[in-house]
């Protein structure tokens, strides 16, 4: 967990010292935080009872997180934005599963792509295939039950570092600003992985 905190602090410092001056007054950042995404019992969040307290805590931002980290960050399109670094914690070194950018409206049921379940196909296919192969190697198997693979994949991102931000200048191209933030975070992380001895699955 120590490396995850170090990674968060490094990105925070670079965002403040390098990106914020570059984007001037068109963007505002909130306080970053680490969001837990899986239960402690070794199960996948997909195996929890839907709408249970634990399930809701792990698949949404709670009221405290929304107020503290997103409270004053409603962008000009009436959405909350954030970049996340997905982390798979291991006993040795953490693995970065994906770095992404997403947004959600105030009344959204799903608060961004972070909380969507991994699928066995689709945009996550490259990462999914790599993780599935690691599972096959681990169990020395040619094939694993698809339901088992599904739950294993969905516990592969155990927590995420969240970087909330808002586009606040209507005169600027908000999509370009959002893309800039996401790419900046990706570049920071890619430059750091060797120093931190962290594996990254999504190298794009």
Residue, then its C-alpha position, 0 to 999 in steps of 0.5 A: x500500500x505504501x507504493x500506492x500512496x507514493x504514486x498518488x503523492x507524485x501525481x498530485x505534485x506534478x498536477x499542481x506544479x506542471x499541469x495547473x499552470x499550463x491550463x491556467x484558470x480553465x480547470x480546478x482540481x479537488x483533493x485526490x483519494x484512494x477508493x476501495x473497490x473490493x470486499x475483504x473476504x476474498x470475493x469479487x464485488x460481483x458476488x455480493x448481494x446487490x444493494x447491500x450496504x457493502x455493495x453500495x459502499x464499494x460501487x459508488x462514492x459515498x456522501x462523505x466522499x462526494x461532499x469532500x472531494x467533488x463538492x465544489x467541482x461541478x463542471x460547466x456541463x453539469x457533470x463531475x469528472x475524474x481520472x482514476x488509476x486502477x490498482x490490483x494489490x498483490x503480496x509483492x508489488x501492486x499492478x496498475x490495471x488501467x488509467x482512465x477518465x470518466x464523468x457522472x451527473x449529480x443524480x447518476x446511478x453509476x458514477x463513472x466507468x470505474x464502477x462498471x463491471x469488467x466484461x470478457x469482451x469489449x474495450x477491456x479485451x486486451x487487459x482481460x485476455x492478459x489477466x485470463x492467461x495469467x489465471x490459466x498459468x496460475x492454475x496450470x489449466x487449459x480452460x477455466x469456468x467462465x463464471x469463475x473467470x468473470x468473478x476473478x476479473x472483477x476483483x482484479x482492481x482492488x482500489x483506485x486512486x481518484x483525481x477529481x477535477x472540474x472544467x470551469x471556463x466555458x471559453x475553452x474546449x472542455x473535451x481537449x482539457x479533459x483529454x489533457x488531464x488524462x494523458x498527463x496522468x498516464x505520462x506521469x505513471x508511465x515514467x514512474x513505473x520502472x522507479x516504483x517497480x510497478x507493472x502496468x497492464x494498459x500501456x496505451 
